[in-house]
Amino acid sequence: MPKRTLYFCGIVALLSSCALGQSTPRFDVFGGYSYLRSSGSTITSANGNGWGASLNWNWKRWLGLKADIGADYCCNGERENNFLFGPQVTFRRNRVNFFVHGLGGLSYGNPAGAYTSVAAFAFGGGVDWKLPHSPRLALRLVQADYIGTNYGNLMQHNFRFSTGLVFSFGGKK
């Protein structure tokens, strides 16, 4: 066997072992603080504070299926709970992950005084920074989403900003 072939096989083996170190966890779980800015036809504007949580099943290294829930509370006892599901694309780097998602589901709230459920959708993304010396823990620096709801047959335009912790677990891919 010529030396070039041996060198080539050695380089391929070395690079393959580096790729194995770039494994992806099976699940990412997020929990943290949520700020919701609501505006639309029935609401002049409202600021809500609350919590958000999500579970992302990493089907492939770059593609996952996300379940996102949260509750935001505002003035006069108003609240909005969102239950959203859909695909998430993640760009994984050494210390930082960038992600974008498109989600659909339900919103349950009382912006006009009576509780009702309506269809909802969200588009957004964010940045997770992996904490040093902790391969399973990351800080979600920001997640920013546009959330569309339709309470009272009038479109509401909501912007949600979240931050918190991400815990990764499960078998690696």
Long-range contacts (C-beta under 8 A, 24 or more apart in sequence): 22-61, 22-92, 23-172, 23-173, 24-58, 24-60, 24-61, 24-92, 24-172, 24-173, 25-58, 25-136, 25-168, 25-169, 25-170, 25-172, 25-173, 26-57, 26-58, 26-169, 26-170, 26-171, 26-172, 26-173, 27-55, 27-56, 27-57, 27-58, 27-168, 27-169, 27-170, 28-54, 28-55, 28-56, 28-58, 28-64, 28-128, 28-166, 28-167, 28-168, 29-53, 29-54, 29-55, 29-56, 29-166, 29-167, 29-168, 29-169, 30-54, 30-55, 30-56, 30-140, 30-143, 30-162, 30-164, 30-165, 30-166, 31-164, 31-165, 32-140, 32-162, 32-163, 32-164, 32-165, 33-162, 33-163, 33-164, 34-70, 34-71, 34-72, 34-160, 34-161, 34-162, 35-72, 35-160, 35-161, 35-162, 36-72, 36-74, 36-80, 36-147, 36-158, 36-159, 36-160, 37-158, 37-159, 37-160, 38-74, 38-80, 38-111, 38-156, 38-157, 38-158, 39-156, 39-157, 39-158, 40-149, 40-151, 40-154, 40-155, 40-156, 40-157, 40-158, 41-152, 41-154, 41-155, 41-156, 42-111, 42-112, 42-151, 42-152, 42-154, 42-156, 43-111, 43-156, 46-74, 46-75, 46-78, 46-111, 47-74, 48-72, 48-73, 48-74, 48-78, 48-79, 48-80, 49-73, 50-79, 52-143, 52-160, 52-162, 52-164, 56-88, 56-90, 58-90, 58-173, 60-173, 61-90, 61-92, 61-173, 62-89, 62-90, 62-91, 62-92, 63-87, 63-88, 63-89, 63-90, 64-88, 64-89, 64-90, 66-101, 66-103, 68-101, 68-103, 68-122, 70-160, 70-162, 72-160, 77-110, 78-109, 78-110, 78-111, 79-109, 79-110, 80-107, 80-108, 80-109, 80-111, 80-149, 80-158, 81-107, 81-108, 81-109, 82-106, 82-107, 82-108, 82-120, 82-122, 82-147, 83-107, 83-108, 84-120, 84-121, 84-122, 84-147, 95-129, 95-130, 96-127, 96-128, 96-129, 96-130, 97-127, 97-128, 97-130, 97-138, 98-125, 98-126, 98-127, 99-125, 99-126, 99-127, 99-128, 100-124, 100-125, 101-125, 107-147, 107-149, 107-151, 109-149, 109-151, 111-151, 111-152, 111-156, 112-151, 112-152, 116-151, 118-149, 118-150, 118-151, 119-149, 119-150, 120-147, 120-148, 120-149, 120-150, 121-147, 121-148, 122-146, 122-147, 122-148, 122-160, 124-160, 126-162, 128-166, 135-168, 136-167, 136-168, 136-169, 137-165, 137-166, 137-167, 137-168, 138-165, 138-166, 138-167, 138-168, 139-163, 139-164, 139-165, 139-166, 140-164, 140-165, 140-166
